[in-house]
Amino acid sequence: QHEGLRRVKRAWVIPPISVSENHKRIPHLLVQQIKSDKQQPGGVIYSIKGPGVDEEPLGIFSIDKFSGKVFLNAMLDREENDRYRVRMFPGARAPSWGPQADLNTPALCPQLRAFALDLGGVTLEDPTDLEIIVVDQNDNRPLFRQDVFTGRVVEGAEPGTCVMTVDATDADDPDTDNAALRYSILEQGAAGMFSINATTGEICTAQPGLDRETMGVYNLTVQAADMSGDGLTTTAMAVIYLEDINDNPPEFTKEEFSMEVEEQAAGVEVGKVFVHDKDLAGSPGWLAKFTILEGDPEGAFAIRTDPHTNDGVLSVVKVGTGAAQGYWGSRGSADPWPLSQPLDHEVRDRFELTVSVQNEQPLEPTAPASLRALATVRVHVRDVNEAPVFRENPRRISVLEGTPPGTPITTYTASDPDTHQIQTLTYALLYDPADWLQLDPHAGTVRTKRELLHPSAFLQGGWYIALVLARDDAEPPLSATGTLSIEILEVNDHAPQLQPLAGVLCGRPGRGGTLLLGATDDDRPPHGAPFHFQLSPQHPQLARNWSITRFNVTHSVLAVLAELPEGPYSLPLLLRDSGTPPREQQQLLNISVCHCGRDGTCQDGVLAAATARAGITLGALLIILGSTILLLGRRRALRKGLLERSRDDMRDNILNYDEQGGGEEDQPLRHRGLHQRGGTDPALSSCPARADSARCPLTPIPSRADSAPLSPQGLEAADSDPSVPPYDTALIYDYEGSGSVASPLSSIVSSLTDEDQDYDYLSEWGPRFRRLADLYG
């Protein structure tokens, strides 16, 4: 032989050992006997080591050291460890517990090793691996993954519709029949409605006719058995819920319903109509929708669905609201209702409504038709006491201003809606702020109590507002309030008034010879402006020196047509308003013609301004003027023999007074005659001061030389002559001149009060001052 070759010693081999789990012939069950082919005289000593022997779990295996017999001392469990084996490699240390997949993976199951020694302890054989296989027994029942399985399927599902899958496990060897499972339904509460796949555990519908309203839940008892259905078994519950579809229409519980409601009720519930639906409560296929089809053309009622009970709630619509109150669709459309009227027993005491019901969700095509989809609802309207009603509210009437007391202006009455009850209405004034009206408590006739004129604080834009209360005699009594709006019609009872009554202008045409005239009227439109100004038609001669042109609706412009001498002038003007009929009156305009400067303004003052600057009071001014006029009148009467002439020859003449001086440098008061300037001028000094004058006498005014003192006899005669001044005419005095530092006369007059001056002494001056005494006394 080749020297590199040598004979290898054959190792001893121990075949695997199979041991059934759960073996009952223990302890000391012989499972194997090992022998060494190198047995020496005197015997061999055998031993085993490893898990199950001298390692945990201890004492499962043991060996007879002389015979080599291996014994099982404890029951094995394949589900804990299906074999005990070791890896085959020289010099391995004590193996670890556990199975192995191949020679290169760690041991995963108990590792036993056998040893053969002689009596001297010398190793006869190399240590070898010992493998013990645990044989499976059907010692484990199948286990469902859960105790209760749940699933859902719609009612009416077709056969073969799968619902759920149940599954179980078995701890026995899956490669044997010990773990071969089969499923079955032991009980399902109905005749074969469901079936189960024996291998997969899938549960499906088996027959048609699933009806949630008949049976909504199916409880199935399912079984799993090993040994292909012949071994150990276990059970679980499979709960199947049927989901609802709208296959049942809602139906009224009866064909007719009766209800009552009080008249005039609004927004209240009248009653309920009851329905029944077999579908699932709360689902769209269960929720009802009601519609009033007939019997309510005025839209007095509405019906809605109670979401909790699914019943229909009939209500009275709030007056004038209709669908705005949230009852959309209850009348069969989404359009708002027309304005409804309150329920009135006297008009209609009974309603017979036809109401339909259906689901919010459409019915299934296979659903049966409803036999009670319509119902009749009879509503009785009860009679109650109703408040009186003013059919015309507010009542508007017109009354002329100044209507005398006791004049009937209207009859304002109410009506009682309770025509089936005998009641009496009475009336009272609830609000009459001016205490202007009186009311007949039974007839309702309204009369004036006193005259109400413009302006009044009780008028609002020309209207007077009063409230009338109507009350019935029921128990308890009811009342109503009516508004009486009275328009106070304006009457053209005031003529326009000239404003101002006096003015100053230059006597030169085109150079300040104009004056703006205005007017006011106490009447309201349309009885006021536009105003019409004109020179008195009774004195046509005025048109030679004066003209009036319209400026706007309330003003006109007075202008001189020829150059006029300085002095006072009285122009009778006729003013007319635009009322219907128009009112007019003649008024006297007092004009002072001044000396015109280059710029068209007055250079000289008039007597009034001079008097004001001098600080003379109104009383003193009146005394001076009256005395001056009286003295001049008396002198004229004595010198010209006027006491024997007609009164008309001396009255109604304009006196033109000269200037008194400039500023504080007063000069003796004198009058200036027209004959000094070349005779008389009718346009300047002969204008009548009274509207009833028929002519305009041209009497020369005396000159300065005529200003001699009067004799006592002449004074007495003139004092008793009514044709000489002072008489009731307006006298306008010119400016006294410029340069005075005194305040104007207007400031004296405006600050003068009754406490400032005592005018009682005027009554002691004789009959000529009686008029002044009446005015200022």
Summary of the structure (lengths in Angstrom):
residues: 777
radius of gyration: 67.9
end to end distance: 185.0
largest distance: 211.6
contacts: 2395
relative contact order: 0.06
helix: 12%
strand: 32%
